[in-house]
C-alpha cells in the first residue's frame, strides 16, 4: 500500500467513526469484517448465524478488501470492528504493525487443522486456490492448461482478469517463466528473481483487467469481459454455477488460507474470542461447501463429504496434486516492498 493511499484510508476511517457511521455495528455484541460477496454470504450462513444462535451473541458485519482499512481504525484510535478476515500470508505484516491481538494458545486445537493454518494471531477458516478459469465459448474445452499458456497471448488471445496485488501474481509469473512449482519461492528468494517476476507481469500488463475484490472477479466472468481469469476458485465456481460458460482448472493453482483475527482495541474483544472459538468448530465448518466451493482449514470438517463435494474443493486430495502452497514467511518478509514495487510497475509505461 502506498503512503498516500494509507493516509487517505486513515483519514476516512477516523471521519466515519467520528460521524457515527458505524453506530449500528457498535450496537452489536460482536462486529465481523469479512471479504464480501459470495464468500461472506457463505460464512454468514454456515458459520456466523448458527454460532450466533448457539452463543446468544448478536453479530453485525462489515466488508474489508485490504488490511489497511483496519490498520487505519487502529491508528486513528477509532476501532469499530472486532473480528477481521485476513489472508494468512498477511498476518506477519499485520501483527508487526500492531493491528491484531495475540490469541490464547488454547483458542483451537492446532492438531485438528491443516499444518500452518493457525498461528499466534489468526485461525484459519477457508482454504481456497488462486486458479485459472477460461471461457469455453472462446477456447472450447482446451483452454490454457498452465501459467505458460496463461501468459501466451498469441495462442490464447484476449483479456486476463488478475488481482490488483503482487500476492499470487508473483508466483504465477515464476511459473510463466518456466520454473517448476516446487522452485517458485527459491526463485523469488533473490532480488533478481523478484524483479524478473515483476518484469514478467509487466509484459502481460496490456492484456490485463485488474480486479480488487472477489465479487468483482465473479462479475467479470458473468459479464464475459475476460475470457481468462486467474482468481479465487470459490468465486469462479460461483460464477460457473450461475451460468457463466467457463471451465476451472487446479493445475498450477496457488493454495491459500484465509483466517480470522481479533483487532487490537476491539470494543467487544471478549465476545470476539468466544465467537471465534465457536465458529471454528467442525460442526459449522463442514457446512461451508453448501454455499461456496471452499473447504475448511479444520480437518475434522471433511468427514462424510461425498465425491461431488470433494471435486469442487481446492483442499481435497484429488485437487491438491498439481497445486503448491503459498509461503507465509516469504510474504511476511517481502510483502511491503513488493506492494510498493508492484504499484510502481502498474504506473510505469
C-alpha positions in Angstrom: 0.0 0.0 0.0 1.4 3.4 -0.9 1.8 6.1 1.8 -0.9 8.4 0.2 -3.4 5.5 -0.1 -2.8 4.6 3.6 -3.2 8.2 4.7 -6.4 8.5 2.7 -7.8 5.3 4.4 -6.7 6.5 7.8 -8.5 9.9 7.4 -11.6 8.2 6.0 -11.8 5.7 8.9 -11.4 8.4 11.5 -14.0 10.7 9.9 -16.5 7.9 9.5 -16.1 6.8 13.1 -16.5 10.3 14.5 -19.6 10.9 12.4 -21.2 7.9 13.9 -21.4 5.9 10.6 -20.8 2.7 12.5 -23.3 3.3 15.2 -25.4 0.3 14.2 -22.4 -2.0 14.1 -21.3 -0.8 17.5 -24.7 -1.8 19.0 -24.0 -5.4 18.2 -22.3 -7.9 20.6 -19.6 -8.5 18.0 -18.7 -7.0 14.6 -17.1 -9.1 11.9 -15.4 -7.7 8.8 -15.4 -10.3 6.0 -14.3 -10.2 2.4 -17.7 -9.5 0.9 -19.6 -11.1 -1.9 -20.3 -14.9 -2.2 -17.6 -15.7 0.4 -19.1 -13.6 3.1 -22.6 -14.8 2.2 -21.3 -18.4 2.7 -19.7 -17.7 6.0 -22.7 -15.9 7.3 -25.0 -18.9 6.6 -22.6 -21.7 7.5 -20.8 -20.1 10.5 -21.9 -16.8 11.8 -25.7 -17.3 12.0 -25.6 -20.7 13.7 -22.8 -19.7 16.1 -24.7 -16.5 17.0 -27.8 -18.6 17.8 -25.8 -21.1 19.9 -24.0 -18.4 21.9 -26.8 -15.9 22.2 -24.3 -13.3 20.8 -25.7 -10.9 18.2 -23.3 -10.0 15.3 -23.1 -7.2 12.8 -21.0 -7.4 9.7 -18.9 -5.1 7.5 -16.7 -5.9 4.5 -12.9 -5.4 4.1 -10.8 -5.7 0.9 -7.5 -4.6 2.4 -6.0 -4.9 5.9 -5.0 -1.2 5.6 -8.7 -0.5 6.4 -8.5 -2.0 9.8 -5.0 -0.6 10.4 -6.5 2.9 9.8 -9.0 2.3 12.5 -6.3 1.2 15.0 -4.0 4.0 14.2 -6.9 6.6 14.4 -8.0 5.2 17.8 -11.4 4.6 16.3 -11.8 0.8 16.2 -15.3 -0.4 15.4 -14.5 -3.9 14.2 -13.8 -6.9 16.4 -13.0 -9.8 14.1 -11.4 -9.3 10.7 -10.8 -11.8 7.9 -7.3 -11.8 6.5 -5.1 -13.7 4.1 -2.9 -15.9 6.2 0.2 -14.6 4.3 -0.6 -11.1 5.5 -0.7 -11.9 9.2 3.0 -11.4 9.8 2.8 -7.9 8.5 -0.5 -7.1 10.2 0.7 -8.4 13.6 4.0 -6.5 13.3 2.0 -3.3 12.6 0.2 -3.8 15.9 -3.2 -4.2 14.2 -4.3 -7.6 15.6 -4.0 -9.1 19.1 -2.2 -12.3 20.1 -4.7 -15.1 20.6 -4.8 -17.5 23.6 -2.9 -20.7 22.9 -6.0 -22.8 23.5 -8.3 -20.9 21.1 -8.3 -24.1 19.0 -6.5 -27.4 18.9 -3.9 -26.9 16.1 -3.6 -30.6 15.6 -7.1 -30.5 14.1 -6.0 -28.1 11.4 -4.1 -28.1 8.2 -0.4 -27.6 9.2 0.4 -23.9 9.3 -3.2 -22.7 9.0 -3.3 -21.5 12.6 -0.7 -19.1 14.1 -0.5 -17.0 17.2 -2.7 -14.3 15.7 -5.1 -15.9 13.3 -7.2 -19.0 13.0 -7.7 -20.5 9.5 -11.3 -20.6 8.3 -11.3 -21.2 4.5 -9.0 -23.0 2.2 -9.0 -21.9 -1.5 -6.9 -21.6 -4.6 -6.0 -18.9 -6.9 -6.6 -20.8 -10.1 -7.1 -20.4 -13.9 -10.6 -20.3 -15.4 -11.2 -20.0 -19.1 -14.2 -19.3 -21.3 -15.3 -22.4 -23.1 -17.2 -20.2 -25.6 -13.9 -18.6 -26.6 -11.4 -21.5 -26.3 -13.6 -24.6 -26.3 -12.7 -27.3 -23.8 -8.9 -26.9 -24.4 -8.1 -23.6 -22.8 -4.8 -22.7 -21.0 -3.5 -25.7 -19.1 -0.8 -23.9 -17.1 0.7 -20.5 -16.4 2.9 -20.6 -19.5 -0.3 -20.9 -21.5 -1.9 -18.1 -19.5 0.8 -15.7 -20.5 0.7 -16.8 -24.2 -1.4 -14.0 -25.7 -0.8 -15.3 -29.3 -2.1 -18.8 -28.6 -4.8 -17.6 -26.2 -5.7 -14.0 -27.2 -8.0 -11.9 -25.0 -8.0 -10.1 -21.7 -6.9 -11.7 -18.5 -8.5 -11.0 -15.1 -6.0 -10.7 -12.3 -6.0 -9.4 -8.7 -4.5 -5.9 -8.4 -1.9 -7.0 -5.9 1.5 -8.7 -6.0 0.4 -11.8 -3.9 -0.3 -14.7 -6.2 0.8 -12.9 -9.3 4.5 -13.0 -8.5 4.2 -16.8 -8.1 2.3 -17.2 -11.3 4.9 -15.1 -13.2 7.6 -17.5 -12.0 5.7 -20.4 -13.4 5.2 -18.5 -16.6 9.0 -18.1 -16.8 9.1 -21.9 -17.0 10.2 -22.8 -13.4 8.6 -25.7 -11.6 6.1 -25.2 -8.8 8.5 -26.6 -6.1 11.1 -23.9 -7.0 8.8 -20.8 -7.0 9.9 -19.4 -3.7 13.6 -20.4 -4.2 13.5 -18.3 -7.4 11.8 -15.4 -5.6 14.3 -15.5 -2.7 16.7 -13.2 -4.6 16.2 -9.6 -5.7 16.9 -10.6 -9.2 14.2 -13.3 -9.1 11.6 -10.9 -7.7 12.5 -8.3 -10.4 12.2 -11.0 -13.1 8.8 -11.9 -11.9 7.7 -8.3 -11.8 9.0 -7.8 -15.4 7.0 -10.8 -16.5 3.8 -9.3 -15.1 4.7 -6.0 -16.8 4.9 -7.9 -20.1 1.3 -9.1 -19.7 0.0 -5.8 -18.3 -1.5 -4.6 -21.7 -3.7 -7.7 -21.7 -5.0 -7.5 -18.1 -8.1 -6.2 -16.5 -7.3 -5.8 -12.8 -9.9 -6.7 -10.2 -9.8 -5.7 -6.5 -12.5 -8.0 -4.9 -13.8 -11.5 -5.3 -17.2 -10.1 -6.2 -15.7 -8.1 -9.0 -13.8 -11.1 -10.4 -17.1 -13.0 -10.5 -18.9 -10.2 -12.3 -16.1 -10.0 -14.9 -16.8 -13.7 -15.6 -20.5 -13.4 -15.6 -20.4 -10.5 -18.0 -17.9 -12.3 -20.2 -15.4 -9.4 -20.1 -12.4 -11.6 -19.6 -12.1 -15.0 -21.4 -9.3 -15.8 -18.9 -9.4 -15.4 -15.2 -6.7 -16.0 -12.6 -8.8 -15.8 -9.4 -10.2 -17.4 -6.3 -11.7 -20.8 -7.1 -14.8 -20.3 -5.0 -15.7 -17.1 -6.7 -15.0 -18.7 -10.1 -17.1 -21.7 -9.3 -20.0 -19.5 -8.1 -19.9 -17.7 -11.5 -19.9 -21.1 -13.3 -22.8 -22.3 -11.1 -24.7 -19.1 -12.0 -24.3 -19.9 -15.7 -21.0 -18.4 -16.8 -19.6 -20.6 -19.5 -16.1 -21.2 -18.0 -14.0 -24.2 -17.0 -11.9 -24.1 -13.8 -8.5 -25.9 -13.6 -6.5 -26.5 -10.5 -3.3 -27.1 -12.4 -0.6 -24.5 -11.4 -3.0 -23.2 -8.8 -1.7 -21.5 -5.6 -3.2 -22.9 -2.4 -4.2 -20.2 0.1 -5.8 -19.9 3.6 -7.9 -17.1 4.9 -8.2 -16.7 8.7 -9.9 -14.8 11.4 -8.1 -12.4 13.7 -9.2 -10.1 16.5 -8.5 -6.4 16.2 -6.3 -4.6 18.7 -8.6 -2.4 20.7 -11.7 -4.3 19.6 -14.6 -2.8 21.6 -16.1 -6.4 22.1 -12.9 -8.4 22.4 -14.3 -10.9 25.0 -17.3 -11.7 22.8 -15.0 -11.9 19.8 -12.9 -14.6 21.4 -16.0 -16.6 22.3 -17.3 -16.1 18.8 -14.1 -17.1 17.0 -13.7 -20.2 19.1 -17.3 -21.2 18.3 -17.2 -20.7 14.6 -14.0 -22.8 14.4 -15.9 -25.9 15.4 -16.2 -28.6 12.7 -20.0 -28.8 13.0 -20.2 -25.3 11.5 -17.1 -25.5 9.3 -18.4 -28.7 7.5 -21.3 -26.7 6.0 -19.1 -24.1 4.1 -19.2 -26.2 0.8 -23.0 -26.0 0.8 -22.7 -22.3 0.0 -19.4 -21.9 -1.8 -16.6 -24.1 -3.2 -14.2 -23.5 -0.3 -13.1 -26.1 2.2 -12.3 -25.5 5.9 -8.8 -25.4 7.5 -10.3 -27.7 10.2 -9.6 -31.2 9.0 -12.4 -32.7 11.1 -14.9 -30.8 8.8 -14.2 -33.1 5.9 -15.6 -36.3 7.5 -18.6 -37.5 5.4 -18.1 -35.4 2.3 -19.2 -37.1 -0.9 -17.1 -37.2 -4.1 -19.1 -34.5 -5.8 -18.4 -32.1 -2.9 -14.7 -33.0 -2.8 -14.3 -32.5 -6.5 -15.2 -28.8 -6.1 -12.7 -28.1 -3.2 -9.2 -26.9 -3.7 -8.2 -28.7 -0.5 -9.5 -32.2 -1.4 -6.8 -34.8 -2.1 -7.6 -35.2 -5.8 -7.2 -31.5 -6.4 -4.0 -30.9 -4.3 -1.8 -32.9 -6.7 -0.9 -30.1 -9.2 -1.0 -27.2 -6.8 1.5 -25.6 -4.5 1.1 -23.8 -1.1 1.6 -20.1 -0.5 4.6 -19.3 1.6 3.6 -17.2 4.6 7.1 -16.4 5.7 8.0 -15.1 2.2 5.2 -12.6 2.2 5.9 -11.5 5.8 9.5 -10.7 4.8 8.9 -9.2 1.3 5.2 -8.2 1.2 5.6 -4.5 2.0 8.4 -3.9 -0.5 6.7 -5.9 -3.2 3.5 -4.0 -2.8 5.4 -0.8 -3.5 7.2 -2.3 -6.4 4.0 -3.7 -7.9 2.2 -0.4 -7.7 5.2 1.3 -9.3 5.2 -1.3 -12.1 1.5 -0.7 -12.8 2.0 3.1 -13.0 5.0 2.8 -15.3 4.7 2.9 -19.1 
